[in-house]
Amino acid sequence: MRTMKTVVVAMMFVGGTAFGQGAAPDKKPEAAKPEAGAAKPAAPPVPKPAAELQQLKAMLGTWHCDGKGNMNGTDMAMKSTYKVSNDLDGFWLVGKLEGAKSKEMPAGYKAVDYYNYDPGSKQFVMASFDNTGSWYNATSKGWDGDKMEWTGKARMMGMDADTKLTVTKKSDKEVALSGSTTAPGYKDSMEITCKK
């Protein structure tokens, strides 16, 4: 949609002529000259990552995760590696998950998660995309003691779903994850421990 708007606006002003206004003038108007002694306009401030992102700093690094899950009544072992790094000039944390292949997941499981902080809503935000075509959006108010709760929405298998994840910090190098995704006629859950 944004691309179509850009094309329409560009077409309207090609050659300096708006539709319905006739031909473009032969001469380009002269640019206004600044008055002598006038101050130059200030450069816009350089944006900086939100200071609140420091709360997620412990996520950085490589995690090895092991646990169990249940997908719509089918139990499965869950083993994965999760690598988290800073990206886009420190504005985002990016986590890349690779889960081992199994009978229940013959292609394995891959996902990419993006984390940031929204100062407007005063919440952490997360967007996730995986190799099943699903995507998730969740928010968190941050750490409450040793726990961080994430809640949000997902779109998977053509359905809208509700998601919830609780991260419990055991130490700087160990966390426990407990989560679920529910939709009409579908539910999955997991209990996983991740260690650096």
C-alpha positions, 0 to 999 in steps of 0.5 A: 500500500505504501508503495502505491501511494509513493508511485501516485505522489511521484506521478502527480509531481513528475517534472514539477507538474501536478495533474490538471495544471498544464505544462511545467514552467520553462524556468526553475524557480530560484531557491530562497537564499538565506539572509546574511548572518542567519544561523544554519538549521540545526541537524536533527538529533541522532536517535539512540537505543532506549536505555531500558534495553539494558534490562535484556542485556543478559540475553546476549550470547548462545543458549542451549535449551532442553525441555518438553512440549505438547502440540495438540495432545502430542508430547515431544522432546524439545532441544534447541540453540538460541543465539542472541545479538545486537543489531541495527546499531543497537536498537534491536536484539535479534534471537535466532532459534534452531531446534533439532529435527524430531519425529514430530518436527521432521524439518526441525524448527527455526525462528527469528525473534526481534526485541525492542522497547517502546517508550510510548507504551512503556513496554518491551516488544517482540516480533517472531517469525518461524519456518512454519510461516507463523508469526507472533507479536508480544509485549512485556512490562519488563522484569518483576523480580526474577520473572518476565511475562510476555503476552500477545497474538499469533497467526498460525495455520490460518488461525489467530491465536493467543500466546503467553510466555513466562521467563524465570531467571535462575541465574545470569546463565540459566532461565526457565521458559514456560509458555502456551499458544491457544486457538480454537481447537488447538493448544501447544505448551512448553517447559524448557530450561536454557543455559549459556 
